[in-house]
Amino acid sequence: MNRAAAIAPPSVGNVAVGFDVLGHALVGVGDRVTITRTNTSQVRIMSITGIEMVLPQDANANTAGRALIALLASCPPSTGFDVEIEKGIALGSGMGGSAASSVAAVVAANATLDVPLSIAVLYHAAMQGESAAAGGLHGDNVAPALLGGLVIAPAEGYPVSVPVPAWLHAAIVRPHFPLETRASRAVLSEPYPLRAFVEQSEALALTLAGCFTQSAALIRRGLRDVLVEPRRAHLIPGFAQVKQAALECGALGASISGGGPSVFGWFESRDDAQRGAAAMRDAFRSVALESTAMVSVVGAPGAQVVS
């Protein structure tokens, strides 16, 4: 076939302990990309719908377009792609919207090829696409959008899935204002003390050990961010109150999702996550911010071809 559509899910990047290297997918409205394979040797953005903001239709400046340009290097000669993008993830939400568009694009394009490409090729092409929005190569949203679940996203090589307990749920609350990834990364430029890296490494190790052994106690000991959260918290009005609300509802840990402004917490059950989400929304209201909440298993599915 020469035409296919794929949907890629939203995701939580960093997951508090793994800046730029750890992320997990969410069950929720994602980005849909429809690809028509052509023999033009070009990537052409034909339409972008689902948002009011104007996104670039120059392929190299568009996340889906740049991902497909990178993918062409592994495709037969004269292959081209016409692209239709339907945005379902809010821009600047910290829920992996740019990564979802990139992933949906390469997954849909792959479905139109006579000989499908490997996951590793799709992953690295989608990371190239993500760089159009983020300004750098990091796969913490790309990898979970592609594979689903909790994923370690290396700069080189194949992403690695991490098993998670079936009971593990996330509550994520998005306040209704955008925060661009580039702006949230700008506050991280100052040097960090070595001790902070040691503490964060400990936290990452404990969290991963808790996932592998299905231990809520280990996850609770580990799920914290001493590197990035302290420098980004001031960018999100009411963050301290929202995080505290999650913890008071039994969260194993809570922090900023990706570059923000969304805030997430991990919980031991869906019921706890739903209570946490409601409390987190109330905390945002206390600083005059409306928000949207989502509850999802952490082991959510990744991108899927839908037509």
Secondary structure, 3 states (H helix, E strand, C coil): CCEEEEEECCEEECCCCCCCCEEEECCCCCEEEEEEEECCCCEEEEEEECCCCCCCCCHHHCHHHHHHHHHHCCCCCCCEEEEEEECCCCCCCCCCHHHHHHHHHHHHHHHHCCCCCCHHHHHHHHHHHHHHHHCCCCCCCHHHHHHECEEECCCCCCCEEECCCCCCEEEEEEECCCCCHHHHHHCCCCCCCHHHHHHHHHHHHHHHHHHHHCCHHHHHHHCCCCCCHHHHHHHCCCHHHHHHHHHHCCCCEEEECCCCCCEEEEECCHHHHHHHHHHHHHHHHCCCCCEEEEEEECCCECCEECC
